[in-house]
Amino acid sequence: MDGRPTWMSKFVESAFASKLDKGNDFLVFGKDFQGFPIGCNMTYRKSFLNDIGGFDPELGRKGDLGLAGEEKHIFMESLKYNQPVYYLPNVVVHHVIESNRLEEKYLVNLSIGIGKSENYRTKQISRIENIKKFF
């Protein structure tokens, strides 16, 4: 399939094409603008990942399940630990997108997976906050 599918809108584009364009300025997520970084081109210090226990294995792609959220989890941890996350406008990502990812069925499965992932991720946050009340 060449080009953009007719059903794809700007609202779902980031899920398919990992598109994030905040202009030409160097920015800090959570400070200069709100939103989440996209995981196709992220780097973290190994020491930081070790400090927070790494990526949550319950999140992220698993076969055809369409789960997601591992990058958001790490991003939220970086905010808690005052680790800045930068938007670097000159970085270019060449992202190979398999043809099945341009089908409506993929969007449906991805949306379901993201919903399941967000349900898990936010429940984990609630559990941790409730445990903290006792200490």
Summary of the structure (lengths in Angstrom):
residues: 135
radius of gyration: 16.5
end to end distance: 56.0
largest distance: 56.7
contacts: 291
relative contact order: 0.18
helix: 44%
strand: 4%
